[in-house]
Amino acid sequence: MRPAFIQQLQAAAQANDSMLCVGLDPDISRLPTVAGQRWAGDAAKFYDFCAAIVDASADLAIAFKPQIAYFAAVGAEDQLEKLIAHIRQVAPQVPVILDAKRGDIGSTAAQYAREAYERFDADAVTLSPYMGFDSVEPYLPYAGKGTFLLCRTSNPGGDDLQNLDLASGEKLYERVARLAAQDWNRNGQMGLVVGATYPQEIARVRALAPTLPLLIPGVGAQGGDAD
């Protein structure tokens, strides 16, 4: 049995002296040509493409984050299962975050949790919390498994809802951060997604949730930078 997610994350950060989470988002139309063989359009090459990235970064990453939509859209879930098994073999100390951004309630949420933690053997999963706690709760009985709640996302459209002022005087994203740090974090394995494109909001979220891990996308093409 693997250690709890946050303990894995801390151990990998220390062992690899890193804060890098490596995204694995294989776009079938953009796969490279390798040794004269054209991979673009061939979902059966997803494993080869992503496994090479894993091999190259196994001693640099503190997490690998495959995006399920890229695999599911082309019926390549078997490639995702194979990829996660490969990560377990070559980088057993590095946890896997399934980027799924699920957000439903009741028995449907329970099935999404089963998909993430049992079928794909992920250590953590990304969730949308905007249907409330009962959309998050079905994930919590899985001992040691992590959840990352969308808080202040990297996309410009995040302003439409996440930056709204509440009657309490908080922003909506601030309320999410506070709930994740306090009442909702019942298994002690919760984290938050905060975009690198909003550094001031990162600072605010960190103040509200001083001990939670932050998943910070948006470095690079979206305009965020590591500094």
N, C-alpha and C positions, 0 to 999 in steps of 0.2 A: 504494500500500500504506500502510495506517494505521500509526502508531507502535504500539509495544507497549502493552498495556493499562495498566500502572502508570504509564508515561510520559504516556499520555493523561489519566489520572486526576489526576496531579500538575499537568499543564498547565491542565486545566479548573479545578482548585482555585485556582490562581494567577490565571487570567484572570477568573474569576467571584467571587473572594474568598469562597469558600463551602466548606462541607462537606456540602451537602445532596444526598442521593440521592432522586429522586422516583419513588415507586412508581406503577405503572400497573396497577390491579387492577379492571377494569370488571365490576361485578356487574350482570348483565342485568336483574335485577328492580329495580334502584335507579337506572337511567339517568334523567336529568331530562326534563322536558317543555320543548321549545325552540320558541319562536315558535308556540306553540299545538299543536305536533306532539309526540305522546307517543312517546318513544324507548324506554321500558321494554319489555322483551320482544323487542326488535329487535337481534339481534347485528350486523346490518349497520351499526349506528350506533356500534359500538365504536371504529372509526377516528376518526370525527368527534369523539367525546367525548374520547378520549385525545390526539388531535392538538391539540385546544384547550388541554389541560393543558401539553403540550410547548411550544406557542407562547408560553404565558404564563410559562413558567419556564426557557426556553432560556438566559437570561443569569443564572440563579440556581443552576442545578444543576451538580454535577460528575459525575452519572451519572443515567441513566434505567433503571428496573428493572421491565420488564413481567413479570407473573406468568403463565406459560404456561397454567396450569390454567383460568383464567377464559376464555381464548380457546378452548382445546381442548374444554372441556366442552360448548360450544354450536356446535362445528364452525366456529369463526371464525379458524382459523389464517391464512387469507388476509388478514384484518384486521390480524393481528399483523405479517405480512410487510410490508404496506402502511405500518403505523405505523413500523416500524423504518426503512424507506426514507425516510419523512418526517423522522425524527430526523436521518438522515444529511444531508438537504437543509437543514434549518433550524438544526441545531445540530451541525455536523460535528465540532466540537471536544469534544463531550460523549459519552463512551462508553456503551454499552448493556450492562447486566448482565441476562441471561436468568435469571429466578428459576424454576428448575425442580426443584431439590433432588433431582437424580438420584443413584442409588446402586446400581450393578450392576457386574458384572465382564465381562471378556473381550470377545467380539464384540458383546454387547448394549451395554456401555459405549461401545464404539467407535461404534456407531450413534447413541447419545445425543449423543456429542461431535460427530458429523457433523451431527445435527439442529441443535444449538445454534450451531455455528460456520459451517457451510456453508449450511444451509437458511435459518436466521434471521439469519445474519450478525452474531451477538452478539460483543461483545468479551470477555465473561466469562460464567461460568455458576455457579450455586450447586449444591453437591454435598453429599451425606451421606457422610462418610468411614468409617462404622461397619462396612463390609465389608472395610476395610483398604486398603493402598496399591494393590492391583491393581484397585480400583474407581475410583481416581483417575488412575492411570498412562495410560489411553488418551486422556485429554484433554491431556496434556503435549506430545505431538509437534506440536501446532498452535502454531507460532512466534508469540510475542507475545500469545497468548490467555490470559485470566485464569481462575482458579478460586477460588471462595470456599467454604471448608469449614465446615459447621455445627459450631460449637465449643461455645458456651454460649448456647442459644437463648432467646428471650424468653418462651416459654410455661412455665407452672408445671410441666407434665409433663416438662420437660427434666431436672428433679431425679431422675427415675426411673433414668436411666442416666448422664447427663453429670456428675453430682456424686458418683458412686460413688468410694470409696477403692480405689486399686490397691495391689498388694503393694509397689510401689516407694515408696509414701507419697504419690504424686501423686493428684489427682482425675483422672477420665477426661478431662474437658475440658482440663485442663492438659497431659495427654499429647498430645492433638490439637494444641494450640497449639504445643507443642515440636516435634512432627513437621513441622508446616506451616512453622515457622520454620527448620528444619534439613534433615533427610534427604529429606523429600518435595518440597521446593521446588526441583525440578530445572531448571525453566525460569525461575525468578526472578519468577514472575507470580502467586503464590499469596496469598490473603487469608483472613480468618476472619470468620464471622458470630457476633457476640456481642450479646445483647439489652440494650437500654437499661434494661430492668427489673432488671438485676443490675449496678449500677455498681461494686460491689467486685470482681466477677469481671472486668469490663472492665479495671480497673486491674491485676489479676493477669495477664490475657492480654497486656496491653500490656508488662508486665515480661518475660514469656516470649518475646514476639514483637515486639521494639521497632520493627522496620522494616516489618512487614506492614500493608497497609491493612485496616481493620476496617469491616465492614458492620454497622451498629447499628440493627436494627429495634426496634419496640416503643414509639416515642415517640407519645404521644397516647392512643388508645382502650385500648391494652394497659396503660397506667399509667406508662410511662417518660416522662421529660421531658428537654429539651435540656440543661438545666443539669447 
